[in-house]
Amino acid sequence: MNKLIIPAMPAAQSHVVATADPLDGIRAQVLRGIALNREPGYHFAGNFLDLSYDHVGTDYAALSVDAAPHCTEADGQLNLSGFAILADLVMAAAVRAGLEPHTRLATVTMNLQLTGAPRIGRLSGRGAMHGFVQDAVGRQGVSTVNISGDAGLVCTGTGTFMMLKPPKGVELHPVPHRRRGENPTPEISDGKLRPDEKKVLVAADAALDGVREHGGSFIQRFWGVQAKHVAGGAQSTVKNGAHIGNRVGHVQGGILLGLATENAIAALTSHWSLTAISAWYISPGEGRALKLKSKVVHHGRLIAVVRTEVTCKGHDGRPRKVFELMTTHAYRAETT
C-alpha cells in the first residue's frame, strides 16, 4: 500500500519542510497536523502550530511556538489566532496541571495587555495557576500568562477556565504534552484521510491557491477574516470547520479570540495599533458559520475602543451570541 510520508526538518527546528516552493512545505505542515491529530486528546490547531509543551506542573506551565512560514503574516509576525492559542493553552495548562489530565476546561474570560513588541521568533509563554473563583457553583480556575519573543515581552494576561463534563457521547483523553523534537511525523495512508480531515485539507488548499493567485500569507486566508469595512465598524463571516475546532468540535477559544480581534482591527485605519484585549466566552461556537460585527465605540485623538460581537445559528436555527470582545487601540507614533 502506498504511504504518504510527510518529511520533517531536524528535531530542534520547525517541522515546516524546506522545498523549492515554500507553499509545498506549508501543505506538508497541514498534513503533519492532521496526522498528529489522530492521537486523541488535542486538536488540529495545536498540532498544526507545533506547539511545544516545554514544562507542565503545578508550579508553572511553559509552552512555546516558532513564528514559522505556516503561521506568520506577511510582516513575519505570528498570526493573531496562533498567538491567542498559545496564550489560551498556556493558561489552561496551568489550571489543568492540578486536575485530572483529561479534564475539559472551557475558557470563560481572557484579558491580554500588549506591549507593542512584535510577535517574532520563538514565542514562549509561561503561565501560573492562582486558585479557583470562590463561592461559585461551577469551578473556575484563575491563571496568568506572560509571553515573550525575540523582541522581548509581548504581553501579559489573565484568564478563567470552567471545569465541564464532556458533551454527550464524547470521550475525552489527556492532552498530549509533546515537546519540540519529540514528535516525529506519523505516516498517513495515501488517500485514506477521514471526512473531517479531508475538509481541513480542502480549506488549506483553497488558502494556498489564494496565495498563489493573489499573494499574501497563507495563515491569514486559513485562519483569518476577510472583513468588510462599514460605517463605524467592520463585519465578516467565517466558515466553521475542523481546521478551527477544538477537541469537542466547537471553535477553539484562541482562534475565536484571534478572528474577533482581526475583525476589530479592520474597523479602524492602519494608523491604530492594538494594545489590549478583553474577551468573554458566552456559548459554544458551532454551526456552519460565524458572524462577526465590530463597532467603534470611542475614537479619540490617542485612544480608540472597539466592541466586537460574534454570533452563530443555534440548534433551533436562531442567532445565538457566542463571544464578546472589547479591544483598545493606540494611535501610532509617526515614523520617518
GIPEDA-V75237 format. One line per field, one symbol per residue. phi: phi as a letter, one per 20 degrees, with the letter a starting at -180 (. if undefined). burial: I if it has 16 or more other ideal C-beta (glycine too) atoms within 10 Angstrom, else O. A space follows every 10 residues. Layout:
phi->???
burial->???
This chain:
phi->.fdedefcfg gedfeffecg dgffffffff ffffffffff ocbggffffm fdefacbffa cccbbefdgf cdffeneggf fffffgffff ffffffgedf fegecdfdcb ccdeenffec meeddcccec ndgelcfeed fdbcbccccf eofeacacbc cefcffggnd eecgffefdg ndcfffecfg mdffgfffff ffffffffff ffecnnefff eecdddfdfc gmrbbacdff rffceefdne ffgffgffff fffffffdef fddfcbcccc edbfebnfbd ddcdcfdbce fdccccdccd cbeffenegc fdbcbdcdcd ffffdd
burial->OOOOOIOIOO OOOIIIIOOO OOIOIIIIII IIIIIIIOOO OIIIIIIIII IIIOOIOOOI IIIIIIIIII IIIOOOIIII IIIIIIIIII IIIIIIIOIO OOIIIIIIOI IIOIOOOIII OIIIIIIIIO OIOOOOOOOI IIIIIIIIIO OOOIIOIIII IIIOOOOOOO OIOOIOIIOI OOIOIOOIOO OOIOOOIOOI IOIIOOIIOI IOOOOOIIII IIIIIOIOOO OOIIIIOIOI IIIIIIIOOI IIIIIIIIII IIIIIIIIOO OIIIIIIOIO IOOIIIIOOI IIIIIIOOOO OOOIIIIIII IIOOOOOOOI OIIOIIIIII IOOOOO
